Amino acid sequence: MVLLCSSTTARDPTAFCTIRTDKEVWEPTIEPLFQFSNGAGACLVREAWSFDMQNVGEAAVVNADVLSDENILSIEDWADGVKAFVASGRLNGHKLVAIGHSSGSCLTGYTTDTHGYPAIPYKAIILVEPSISGREAYLENQEERQMAVDFMIKSLSNRRTFWRSREEARAFFAKRIPWQLWDSRVLDLWVVTLFSLFFSQHPHA
């Protein structure tokens, strides 16, 4: 999750929240937002805060011992982390617009309830490719969806997991879907992050 906070000098303070598990891939998208200004020339976006889910990216390394229990983490835990940050007062006075992508759309919903921490008072919510459906649609397409999940699990279990260098890894991903469709800046960030995490877990590799 990313919180983009408005400048305190802007007359219409606004903050955007971009929610996704791979936060690094959003950096090239977020960067141009800092160029937006109001009619008086004041920057509308002041700062960006990025949050990993507790089992993703650097957070997964920090929480490795706790995460050894496969059943310990839920999306509610992720939402509690985001709500706790907002409740800290750091963003007081800013208007927040939530942009949730995929599972982040579910996270956005959970951050609007009052369980555990105060609900986040968003001014607006934007959902991109939301992984949300009504019960009727869920049951109607359950078999199809399960086939897709099974295929994904099989593909992931057979994927390559070791490369000798960042350069070798980047060349590997650049030739394959979906990575070959990514902006080159996104792929570069992803490969750097991937290998930083790998070497922190395997210092003698």
MODELLER restraints for C-alpha pairs under 7 A, 6 or more apart:
rsr = mdl.restraints
at = mdl.atoms
rsr.add(forms.Gaussian(group=physical.xy_distance, feature=features.Distance(at['CA:1:A'], at['CA:17:A']), mean=6.56, stdev=0.5))
rsr.add(forms.Gaussian(group=physical.xy_distance, feature=features.Distance(at['CA:1:A'], at['CA:18:A']), mean=5.35, stdev=0.5))
rsr.add(forms.Gaussian(group=physical.xy_distance, feature=features.Distance(at['CA:1:A'], at['CA:19:A']), mean=3.83, stdev=0.5))
rsr.add(forms.Gaussian(group=physical.xy_distance, feature=features.Distance(at['CA:1:A'], at['CA:20:A']), mean=5.64, stdev=0.5))
rsr.add(forms.Gaussian(group=physical.xy_distance, feature=features.Distance(at['CA:1:A'], at['CA:23:A']), mean=6.55, stdev=0.5))
rsr.add(forms.Gaussian(group=physical.xy_distance, feature=features.Distance(at['CA:1:A'], at['CA:50:A']), mean=5.25, stdev=0.5))
rsr.add(forms.Gaussian(group=physical.xy_distance, feature=features.Distance(at['CA:1:A'], at['CA:51:A']), mean=4.54, stdev=0.5))
rsr.add(forms.Gaussian(group=physical.xy_distance, feature=features.Distance(at['CA:1:A'], at['CA:52:A']), mean=6.37, stdev=0.5))
rsr.add(forms.Gaussian(group=physical.xy_distance, feature=features.Distance(at['CA:2:A'], at['CA:17:A']), mean=5.10, stdev=0.5))
rsr.add(forms.Gaussian(group=physical.xy_distance, feature=features.Distance(at['CA:2:A'], at['CA:18:A']), mean=4.77, stdev=0.5))
rsr.add(forms.Gaussian(group=physical.xy_distance, feature=features.Distance(at['CA:2:A'], at['CA:19:A']), mean=6.04, stdev=0.5))
rsr.add(forms.Gaussian(group=physical.xy_distance, feature=features.Distance(at['CA:2:A'], at['CA:48:A']), mean=6.23, stdev=0.5))
rsr.add(forms.Gaussian(group=physical.xy_distance, feature=features.Distance(at['CA:2:A'], at['CA:49:A']), mean=4.92, stdev=0.5))
rsr.add(forms.Gaussian(group=physical.xy_distance, feature=features.Distance(at['CA:2:A'], at['CA:50:A']), mean=3.98, stdev=0.5))
rsr.add(forms.Gaussian(group=physical.xy_distance, feature=features.Distance(at['CA:2:A'], at['CA:51:A']), mean=6.00, stdev=0.5))
rsr.add(forms.Gaussian(group=physical.xy_distance, feature=features.Distance(at['CA:3:A'], at['CA:15:A']), mean=6.46, stdev=0.5))
rsr.add(forms.Gaussian(group=physical.xy_distance, feature=features.Distance(at['CA:3:A'], at['CA:16:A']), mean=5.56, stdev=0.5))
rsr.add(forms.Gaussian(group=physical.xy_distance, feature=features.Distance(at['CA:3:A'], at['CA:17:A']), mean=4.33, stdev=0.5))
rsr.add(forms.Gaussian(group=physical.xy_distance, feature=features.Distance(at['CA:3:A'], at['CA:18:A']), mean=6.55, stdev=0.5))
rsr.add(forms.Gaussian(group=physical.xy_distance, feature=features.Distance(at['CA:3:A'], at['CA:48:A']), mean=5.23, stdev=0.5))
rsr.add(forms.Gaussian(group=physical.xy_distance, feature=features.Distance(at['CA:3:A'], at['CA:49:A']), mean=4.65, stdev=0.5))
rsr.add(forms.Gaussian(group=physical.xy_distance, feature=features.Distance(at['CA:3:A'], at['CA:50:A']), mean=6.37, stdev=0.5))
rsr.add(forms.Gaussian(group=physical.xy_distance, feature=features.Distance(at['CA:4:A'], at['CA:15:A']), mean=4.82, stdev=0.5))
rsr.add(forms.Gaussian(group=physical.xy_distance, feature=features.Distance(at['CA:4:A'], at['CA:16:A']), mean=4.79, stdev=0.5))
rsr.add(forms.Gaussian(group=physical.xy_distance, feature=features.Distance(at['CA:4:A'], at['CA:17:A']), mean=6.12, stdev=0.5))
rsr.add(forms.Gaussian(group=physical.xy_distance, feature=features.Distance(at['CA:4:A'], at['CA:45:A']), mean=6.11, stdev=0.5))
rsr.add(forms.Gaussian(group=physical.xy_distance, feature=features.Distance(at['CA:4:A'], at['CA:46:A']), mean=6.86, stdev=0.5))
rsr.add(forms.Gaussian(group=physical.xy_distance, feature=features.Distance(at['CA:4:A'], at['CA:47:A']), mean=5.36, stdev=0.5))
rsr.add(forms.Gaussian(group=physical.xy_distance, feature=features.Distance(at['CA:4:A'], at['CA:48:A']), mean=4.19, stdev=0.5))
rsr.add(forms.Gaussian(group=physical.xy_distance, feature=features.Distance(at['CA:4:A'], at['CA:49:A']), mean=6.31, stdev=0.5))
rsr.add(forms.Gaussian(group=physical.xy_distance, feature=features.Distance(at['CA:5:A'], at['CA:14:A']), mean=6.30, stdev=0.5))
rsr.add(forms.Gaussian(group=physical.xy_distance, feature=features.Distance(at['CA:5:A'], at['CA:15:A']), mean=4.18, stdev=0.5))
rsr.add(forms.Gaussian(group=physical.xy_distance, feature=features.Distance(at['CA:5:A'], at['CA:16:A']), mean=6.73, stdev=0.5))
rsr.add(forms.Gaussian(group=physical.xy_distance, feature=features.Distance(at['CA:5:A'], at['CA:45:A']), mean=5.34, stdev=0.5))
rsr.add(forms.Gaussian(group=physical.xy_distance, feature=features.Distance(at['CA:5:A'], at['CA:46:A']), mean=4.98, stdev=0.5))
rsr.add(forms.Gaussian(group=physical.xy_distance, feature=features.Distance(at['CA:5:A'], at['CA:47:A']), mean=4.99, stdev=0.5))
rsr.add(forms.Gaussian(group=physical.xy_distance, feature=features.Distance(at['CA:5:A'], at['CA:48:A']), mean=6.21, stdev=0.5))
rsr.add(forms.Gaussian(group=physical.xy_distance, feature=features.Distance(at['CA:5:A'], at['CA:94:A']), mean=6.80, stdev=0.5))
rsr.add(forms.Gaussian(group=physical.xy_distance, feature=features.Distance(at['CA:6:A'], at['CA:13:A']), mean=4.95, stdev=0.5))
rsr.add(forms.Gaussian(group=physical.xy_distance, feature=features.Distance(at['CA:6:A'], at['CA:14:A']), mean=4.89, stdev=0.5))
rsr.add(forms.Gaussian(group=physical.xy_distance, feature=features.Distance(at['CA:6:A'], at['CA:15:A']), mean=5.40, stdev=0.5))
rsr.add(forms.Gaussian(group=physical.xy_distance, feature=features.Distance(at['CA:6:A'], at['CA:44:A']), mean=4.98, stdev=0.5))
rsr.add(forms.Gaussian(group=physical.xy_distance, feature=features.Distance(at['CA:6:A'], at['CA:45:A']), mean=4.02, stdev=0.5))
rsr.add(forms.Gaussian(group=physical.xy_distance, feature=features.Distance(at['CA:6:A'], at['CA:46:A']), mean=4.38, stdev=0.5))
rsr.add(forms.Gaussian(group=physical.xy_distance, feature=features.Distance(at['CA:6:A'], at['CA:47:A']), mean=6.90, stdev=0.5))
rsr.add(forms.Gaussian(group=physical.xy_distance, feature=features.Distance(at['CA:6:A'], at['CA:94:A']), mean=6.56, stdev=0.5))
rsr.add(forms.Gaussian(group=physical.xy_distance, feature=features.Distance(at['CA:7:A'], at['CA:13:A']), mean=6.48, stdev=0.5))
rsr.add(forms.Gaussian(group=physical.xy_distance, feature=features.Distance(at['CA:7:A'], at['CA:43:A']), mean=6.04, stdev=0.5))
rsr.add(forms.Gaussian(group=physical.xy_distance, feature=features.Distance(at['CA:7:A'], at['CA:44:A']), mean=5.59, stdev=0.5))
rsr.add(forms.Gaussian(group=physical.xy_distance, feature=features.Distance(at['CA:7:A'], at['CA:45:A']), mean=5.62, stdev=0.5))
rsr.add(forms.Gaussian(group=physical.xy_distance, feature=features.Distance(at['CA:7:A'], at['CA:46:A']), mean=4.27, stdev=0.5))
rsr.add(forms.Gaussian(group=physical.xy_distance, feature=features.Distance(at['CA:9:A'], at['CA:42:A']), mean=6.65, stdev=0.5))
rsr.add(forms.Gaussian(group=physical.xy_distance, feature=features.Distance(at['CA:10:A'], at['CA:42:A']), mean=5.58, stdev=0.5))
rsr.add(forms.Gaussian(group=physical.xy_distance, feature=features.Distance(at['CA:10:A'], at['CA:43:A']), mean=6.71, stdev=0.5))
rsr.add(forms.Gaussian(group=physical.xy_distance, feature=features.Distance(at['CA:10:A'], at['CA:44:A']), mean=6.09, stdev=0.5))
rsr.add(forms.Gaussian(group=physical.xy_distance, feature=features.Distance(at['CA:13:A'], at['CA:44:A']), mean=6.59, stdev=0.5))
rsr.add(forms.Gaussian(group=physical.xy_distance, feature=features.Distance(at['CA:13:A'], at['CA:94:A']), mean=5.43, stdev=0.5))
rsr.add(forms.Gaussian(group=physical.xy_distance, feature=features.Distance(at['CA:13:A'], at['CA:95:A']), mean=5.81, stdev=0.5))
rsr.add(forms.Gaussian(group=physical.xy_distance, feature=features.Distance(at['CA:14:A'], at['CA:44:A']), mean=6.63, stdev=0.5))
rsr.add(forms.Gaussian(group=physical.xy_distance, feature=features.Distance(at['CA:14:A'], at['CA:94:A']), mean=5.78, stdev=0.5))
rsr.add(forms.Gaussian(group=physical.xy_distance, feature=features.Distance(at['CA:14:A'], at['CA:95:A']), mean=4.49, stdev=0.5))
rsr.add(forms.Gaussian(group=physical.xy_distance, feature=features.Distance(at['CA:14:A'], at['CA:96:A']), mean=5.83, stdev=0.5))
rsr.add(forms.Gaussian(group=physical.xy_distance, feature=features.Distance(at['CA:15:A'], at['CA:45:A']), mean=6.82, stdev=0.5))
rsr.add(forms.Gaussian(group=physical.xy_distance, feature=features.Distance(at['CA:15:A'], at['CA:94:A']), mean=6.33, stdev=0.5))
rsr.add(forms.Gaussian(group=physical.xy_distance, feature=features.Distance(at['CA:15:A'], at['CA:95:A']), mean=5.47, stdev=0.5))
rsr.add(forms.Gaussian(group=physical.xy_distance, feature=features.Distance(at['CA:15:A'], at['CA:96:A']), mean=4.36, stdev=0.5))
rsr.add(forms.Gaussian(group=physical.xy_distance, feature=features.Distance(at['CA:15:A'], at['CA:97:A']), mean=5.82, stdev=0.5))
rsr.add(forms.Gaussian(group=physical.xy_distance, feature=features.Distance(at['CA:16:A'], at['CA:96:A']), mean=5.62, stdev=0.5))
rsr.add(forms.Gaussian(group=physical.xy_distance, feature=features.Distance(at['CA:16:A'], at['CA:97:A']), mean=4.60, stdev=0.5))
rsr.add(forms.Gaussian(group=physical.xy_distance, feature=features.Distance(at['CA:16:A'], at['CA:98:A']), mean=5.73, stdev=0.5))
rsr.add(forms.Gaussian(group=physical.xy_distance, feature=features.Distance(at['CA:16:A'], at['CA:99:A']), mean=6.79, stdev=0.5))
rsr.add(forms.Gaussian(group=physical.xy_distance, feature=features.Distance(at['CA:17:A'], at['CA:97:A']), mean=5.93, stdev=0.5))
rsr.add(forms.Gaussian(group=physical.xy_distance, feature=features.Distance(at['CA:17:A'], at['CA:98:A']), mean=4.40, stdev=0.5))
rsr.add(forms.Gaussian(group=physical.xy_distance, feature=features.Distance(at['CA:17:A'], at['CA:99:A']), mean=5.19, stdev=0.5))
rsr.add(forms.Gaussian(group=physical.xy_distance, feature=features.Distance(at['CA:18:A'], at['CA:98:A']), mean=6.47, stdev=0.5))
rsr.add(forms.Gaussian(group=physical.xy_distance, feature=features.Distance(at['CA:18:A'], at['CA:99:A']), mean=4.68, stdev=0.5))
rsr.add(forms.Gaussian(group=physical.xy_distance, feature=features.Distance(at['CA:18:A'], at['CA:100:A']), mean=5.75, stdev=0.5))
rsr.add(forms.Gaussian(group=physical.xy_distance, feature=features.Distance(at['CA:19:A'], at['CA:99:A']), mean=6.17, stdev=0.5))
rsr.add(forms.Gaussian(group=physical.xy_distance, feature=features.Distance(at['CA:19:A'], at['CA:100:A']), mean=4.63, stdev=0.5))
rsr.add(forms.Gaussian(group=physical.xy_distance, feature=features.Distance(at['CA:19:A'], at['CA:101:A']), mean=5.71, stdev=0.5))
rsr.add(forms.Gaussian(group=physical.xy_distance, feature=features.Distance(at['CA:19:A'], at['CA:104:A']), mean=4.78, stdev=0.5))
rsr.add(forms.Gaussian(group=physical.xy_distance, feature=features.Distance(at['CA:20:A'], at['CA:100:A']), mean=6.82, stdev=0.5))
rsr.add(forms.Gaussian(group=physical.xy_distance, feature=features.Distance(at['CA:20:A'], at['CA:101:A']), mean=5.54, stdev=0.5))
rsr.add(forms.Gaussian(group=physical.xy_distance, feature=features.Distance(at['CA:20:A'], at['CA:102:A']), mean=6.95, stdev=0.5))
rsr.add(forms.Gaussian(group=physical.xy_distance, feature=features.Distance(at['CA:20:A'], at['CA:103:A']), mean=6.89, stdev=0.5))
rsr.add(forms.Gaussian(group=physical.xy_distance, feature=features.Distance(at['CA:20:A'], at['CA:104:A']), mean=5.16, stdev=0.5))
rsr.add(forms.Gaussian(group=physical.xy_distance, feature=features.Distance(at['CA:21:A'], at['CA:52:A']), mean=6.26, stdev=0.5))
rsr.add(forms.Gaussian(group=physical.xy_distance, feature=features.Distance(at['CA:21:A'], at['CA:53:A']), mean=6.24, stdev=0.5))
rsr.add(forms.Gaussian(group=physical.xy_distance, feature=features.Distance(at['CA:21:A'], at['CA:56:A']), mean=6.75, stdev=0.5))
rsr.add(forms.Gaussian(group=physical.xy_distance, feature=features.Distance(at['CA:23:A'], at['CA:50:A']), mean=6.73, stdev=0.5))
rsr.add(forms.Gaussian(group=physical.xy_distance, feature=features.Distance(at['CA:23:A'], at['CA:52:A']), mean=6.62, stdev=0.5))
rsr.add(forms.Gaussian(group=physical.xy_distance, feature=features.Distance(at['CA:24:A'], at['CA:189:A']), mean=6.36, stdev=0.5))
rsr.add(forms.Gaussian(group=physical.xy_distance, feature=features.Distance(at['CA:24:A'], at['CA:190:A']), mean=6.41, stdev=0.5))
rsr.add(forms.Gaussian(group=physical.xy_distance, feature=features.Distance(at['CA:25:A'], at['CA:186:A']), mean=5.04, stdev=0.5))
rsr.add(forms.Gaussian(group=physical.xy_distance, feature=features.Distance(at['CA:25:A'], at['CA:189:A']), mean=6.96, stdev=0.5))
rsr.add(forms.Gaussian(group=physical.xy_distance, feature=features.Distance(at['CA:25:A'], at['CA:190:A']), mean=6.58, stdev=0.5))
rsr.add(forms.Gaussian(group=physical.xy_distance, feature=features.Distance(at['CA:28:A'], at['CA:185:A']), mean=6.80, stdev=0.5))
rsr.add(forms.Gaussian(group=physical.xy_distance, feature=features.Distance(at['CA:28:A'], at['CA:186:A']), mean=6.71, stdev=0.5))
rsr.add(forms.Gaussian(group=physical.xy_distance, feature=features.Distance(at['CA:33:A'], at['CA:45:A']), mean=6.76, stdev=0.5))
rsr.add(forms.Gaussian(group=physical.xy_distance, feature=features.Distance(at['CA:34:A'], at['CA:43:A']), mean=6.87, stdev=0.5))
rsr.add(forms.Gaussian(group=physical.xy_distance, feature=features.Distance(at['CA:34:A'], at['CA:45:A']), mean=5.34, stdev=0.5))
rsr.add(forms.Gaussian(group=physical.xy_distance, feature=features.Distance(at['CA:35:A'], at['CA:43:A']), mean=6.87, stdev=0.5))
rsr.add(forms.Gaussian(group=physical.xy_distance, feature=features.Distance(at['CA:36:A'], at['CA:43:A']), mean=5.94, stdev=0.5))
rsr.add(forms.Gaussian(group=physical.xy_distance, feature=features.Distance(at['CA:36:A'], at['CA:44:A']), mean=5.86, stdev=0.5))
rsr.add(forms.Gaussian(group=physical.xy_distance, feature=features.Distance(at['CA:37:A'], at['CA:43:A']), mean=4.31, stdev=0.5))
rsr.add(forms.Gaussian(group=physical.xy_distance, feature=features.Distance(at['CA:37:A'], at['CA:44:A']), mean=5.12, stdev=0.5))
rsr.add(forms.Gaussian(group=physical.xy_distance, feature=features.Distance(at['CA:38:A'], at['CA:44:A']), mean=6.51, stdev=0.5))
rsr.add(forms.Gaussian(group=physical.xy_distance, feature=features.Distance(at['CA:52:A'], at['CA:59:A']), mean=6.23, stdev=0.5))
rsr.add(forms.Gaussian(group=physical.xy_distance, feature=features.Distance(at['CA:53:A'], at['CA:78:A']), mean=5.73, stdev=0.5))
rsr.add(forms.Gaussian(group=physical.xy_distance, feature=features.Distance(at['CA:54:A'], at['CA:60:A']), mean=5.87, stdev=0.5))
rsr.add(forms.Gaussian(group=physical.xy_distance, feature=features.Distance(at['CA:54:A'], at['CA:63:A']), mean=6.99, stdev=0.5))
rsr.add(forms.Gaussian(group=physical.xy_distance, feature=features.Distance(at['CA:54:A'], at['CA:78:A']), mean=6.68, stdev=0.5))
rsr.add(forms.Gaussian(group=physical.xy_distance, feature=features.Distance(at['CA:58:A'], at['CA:197:A']), mean=6.66, stdev=0.5))
rsr.add(forms.Gaussian(group=physical.xy_distance, feature=features.Distance(at['CA:75:A'], at['CA:107:A']), mean=6.44, stdev=0.5))
rsr.add(forms.Gaussian(group=physical.xy_distance, feature=features.Distance(at['CA:76:A'], at['CA:110:A']), mean=6.55, stdev=0.5))
rsr.add(forms.Gaussian(group=physical.xy_distance, feature=features.Distance(at['CA:79:A'], at['CA:107:A']), mean=5.76, stdev=0.5))
rsr.add(forms.Gaussian(group=physical.xy_distance, feature=features.Distance(at['CA:79:A'], at['CA:110:A']), mean=5.90, stdev=0.5))
rsr.add(forms.Gaussian(group=physical.xy_distance, feature=features.Distance(at['CA:79:A'], at['CA:111:A']), mean=5.35, stdev=0.5))
rsr.add(forms.Gaussian(group=physical.xy_distance, feature=features.Distance(at['CA:80:A'], at['CA:116:A']), mean=6.86, stdev=0.5))
rsr.add(forms.Gaussian(group=physical.xy_distance, feature=features.Distance(at['CA:80:A'], at['CA:117:A']), mean=6.72, stdev=0.5))
rsr.add(forms.Gaussian(group=physical.xy_distance, feature=features.Distance(at['CA:83:A'], at['CA:111:A']), mean=6.13, stdev=0.5))
rsr.add(forms.Gaussian(group=physical.xy_distance, feature=features.Distance(at['CA:83:A'], at['CA:117:A']), mean=6.05, stdev=0.5))
rsr.add(forms.Gaussian(group=physical.xy_distance, feature=features.Distance(at['CA:83:A'], at['CA:118:A']), mean=6.88, stdev=0.5))
rsr.add(forms.Gaussian(group=physical.xy_distance, feature=features.Distance(at['CA:83:A'], at['CA:119:A']), mean=6.97, stdev=0.5))
rsr.add(forms.Gaussian(group=physical.xy_distance, feature=features.Distance(at['CA:83:A'], at['CA:120:A']), mean=6.54, stdev=0.5))
rsr.add(forms.Gaussian(group=physical.xy_distance, feature=features.Distance(at['CA:84:A'], at['CA:117:A']), mean=6.36, stdev=0.5))
rsr.add(forms.Gaussian(group=physical.xy_distance, feature=features.Distance(at['CA:87:A'], at['CA:118:A']), mean=6.87, stdev=0.5))
rsr.add(forms.Gaussian(group=physical.xy_distance, feature=features.Distance(at['CA:95:A'], at['CA:122:A']), mean=6.91, stdev=0.5))
rsr.add(forms.Gaussian(group=physical.xy_distance, feature=features.Distance(at['CA:95:A'], at['CA:123:A']), mean=6.27, stdev=0.5))
rsr.add(forms.Gaussian(group=physical.xy_distance, feature=features.Distance(at['CA:96:A'], at['CA:122:A']), mean=4.88, stdev=0.5))
rsr.add(forms.Gaussian(group=physical.xy_distance, feature=features.Distance(at['CA:96:A'], at['CA:123:A']), mean=5.71, stdev=0.5))
rsr.add(forms.Gaussian(group=physical.xy_distance, feature=features.Distance(at['CA:97:A'], at['CA:122:A']), mean=5.42, stdev=0.5))
rsr.add(forms.Gaussian(group=physical.xy_distance, feature=features.Distance(at['CA:97:A'], at['CA:123:A']), mean=5.54, stdev=0.5))
rsr.add(forms.Gaussian(group=physical.xy_distance, feature=features.Distance(at['CA:97:A'], at['CA:124:A']), mean=4.84, stdev=0.5))
rsr.add(forms.Gaussian(group=physical.xy_distance, feature=features.Distance(at['CA:97:A'], at['CA:125:A']), mean=5.64, stdev=0.5))
rsr.add(forms.Gaussian(group=physical.xy_distance, feature=features.Distance(at['CA:98:A'], at['CA:108:A']), mean=6.83, stdev=0.5))
rsr.add(forms.Gaussian(group=physical.xy_distance, feature=features.Distance(at['CA:98:A'], at['CA:122:A']), mean=6.56, stdev=0.5))
rsr.add(forms.Gaussian(group=physical.xy_distance, feature=features.Distance(at['CA:98:A'], at['CA:124:A']), mean=6.40, stdev=0.5))
rsr.add(forms.Gaussian(group=physical.xy_distance, feature=features.Distance(at['CA:98:A'], at['CA:125:A']), mean=4.62, stdev=0.5))
rsr.add(forms.Gaussian(group=physical.xy_distance, feature=features.Distance(at['CA:98:A'], at['CA:126:A']), mean=5.98, stdev=0.5))
rsr.add(forms.Gaussian(group=physical.xy_distance, feature=features.Distance(at['CA:99:A'], at['CA:125:A']), mean=5.95, stdev=0.5))
rsr.add(forms.Gaussian(group=physical.xy_distance, feature=features.Distance(at['CA:99:A'], at['CA:126:A']), mean=4.59, stdev=0.5))
rsr.add(forms.Gaussian(group=physical.xy_distance, feature=features.Distance(at['CA:99:A'], at['CA:127:A']), mean=5.68, stdev=0.5))
rsr.add(forms.Gaussian(group=physical.xy_distance, feature=features.Distance(at['CA:100:A'], at['CA:108:A']), mean=6.07, stdev=0.5))
rsr.add(forms.Gaussian(group=physical.xy_distance, feature=features.Distance(at['CA:100:A'], at['CA:126:A']), mean=6.30, stdev=0.5))
rsr.add(forms.Gaussian(group=physical.xy_distance, feature=features.Distance(at['CA:100:A'], at['CA:127:A']), mean=4.84, stdev=0.5))
rsr.add(forms.Gaussian(group=physical.xy_distance, feature=features.Distance(at['CA:100:A'], at['CA:128:A']), mean=6.02, stdev=0.5))
rsr.add(forms.Gaussian(group=physical.xy_distance, feature=features.Distance(at['CA:101:A'], at['CA:127:A']), mean=5.98, stdev=0.5))
rsr.add(forms.Gaussian(group=physical.xy_distance, feature=features.Distance(at['CA:101:A'], at['CA:128:A']), mean=4.63, stdev=0.5))
rsr.add(forms.Gaussian(group=physical.xy_distance, feature=features.Distance(at['CA:101:A'], at['CA:129:A']), mean=5.90, stdev=0.5))
rsr.add(forms.Gaussian(group=physical.xy_distance, feature=features.Distance(at['CA:101:A'], at['CA:130:A']), mean=6.04, stdev=0.5))
rsr.add(forms.Gaussian(group=physical.xy_distance, feature=features.Distance(at['CA:102:A'], at['CA:128:A']), mean=6.44, stdev=0.5))
rsr.add(forms.Gaussian(group=physical.xy_distance, feature=features.Distance(at['CA:102:A'], at['CA:129:A']), mean=5.20, stdev=0.5))
rsr.add(forms.Gaussian(group=physical.xy_distance, feature=features.Distance(at['CA:102:A'], at['CA:130:A']), mean=4.53, stdev=0.5))
rsr.add(forms.Gaussian(group=physical.xy_distance, feature=features.Distance(at['CA:102:A'], at['CA:131:A']), mean=5.13, stdev=0.5))
rsr.add(forms.Gaussian(group=physical.xy_distance, feature=features.Distance(at['CA:103:A'], at['CA:130:A']), mean=6.72, stdev=0.5))
rsr.add(forms.Gaussian(group=physical.xy_distance, feature=features.Distance(at['CA:103:A'], at['CA:131:A']), mean=5.72, stdev=0.5))
rsr.add(forms.Gaussian(group=physical.xy_distance, feature=features.Distance(at['CA:105:A'], at['CA:127:A']), mean=5.65, stdev=0.5))
rsr.add(forms.Gaussian(group=physical.xy_distance, feature=features.Distance(at['CA:105:A'], at['CA:130:A']), mean=5.24, stdev=0.5))
rsr.add(forms.Gaussian(group=physical.xy_distance, feature=features.Distance(at['CA:105:A'], at['CA:131:A']), mean=6.69, stdev=0.5))
rsr.add(forms.Gaussian(group=physical.xy_distance, feature=features.Distance(at['CA:106:A'], at['CA:131:A']), mean=6.96, stdev=0.5))
rsr.add(forms.Gaussian(group=physical.xy_distance, feature=features.Distance(at['CA:106:A'], at['CA:132:A']), mean=6.84, stdev=0.5))
rsr.add(forms.Gaussian(group=physical.xy_distance, feature=features.Distance(at['CA:111:A'], at['CA:119:A']), mean=5.79, stdev=0.5))
rsr.add(forms.Gaussian(group=physical.xy_distance, feature=features.Distance(at['CA:111:A'], at['CA:120:A']), mean=5.93, stdev=0.5))
rsr.add(forms.Gaussian(group=physical.xy_distance, feature=features.Distance(at['CA:112:A'], at['CA:119:A']), mean=4.48, stdev=0.5))
rsr.add(forms.Gaussian(group=physical.xy_distance, feature=features.Distance(at['CA:112:A'], at['CA:120:A']), mean=5.37, stdev=0.5))
rsr.add(forms.Gaussian(group=physical.xy_distance, feature=features.Distance(at['CA:113:A'], at['CA:119:A']), mean=4.88, stdev=0.5))
rsr.add(forms.Gaussian(group=physical.xy_distance, feature=features.Distance(at['CA:163:A'], at['CA:169:A']), mean=5.68, stdev=0.5))
rsr.add(forms.Gaussian(group=physical.xy_distance, feature=features.Distance(at['CA:166:A'], at['CA:191:A']), mean=6.43, stdev=0.5))
rsr.add(forms.Gaussian(group=physical.xy_distance, feature=features.Distance(at['CA:166:A'], at['CA:192:A']), mean=6.88, stdev=0.5))
rsr.add(forms.Gaussian(group=physical.xy_distance, feature=features.Distance(at['CA:166:A'], at['CA:195:A']), mean=6.61, stdev=0.5))
rsr.add(forms.Gaussian(group=physical.xy_distance, feature=features.Distance(at['CA:170:A'], at['CA:191:A']), mean=6.26, stdev=0.5))
rsr.add(forms.Gaussian(group=physical.xy_distance, feature=features.Distance(at['CA:173:A'], at['CA:179:A']), mean=5.60, stdev=0.5))
rsr.add(forms.Gaussian(group=physical.xy_distance, feature=features.Distance(at['CA:173:A'], at['CA:180:A']), mean=6.63, stdev=0.5))
rsr.add(forms.Gaussian(group=physical.xy_distance, feature=features.Distance(at['CA:174:A'], at['CA:180:A']), mean=4.55, stdev=0.5))
rsr.add(forms.Gaussian(group=physical.xy_distance, feature=features.Distance(at['CA:179:A'], at['CA:187:A']), mean=6.88, stdev=0.5))
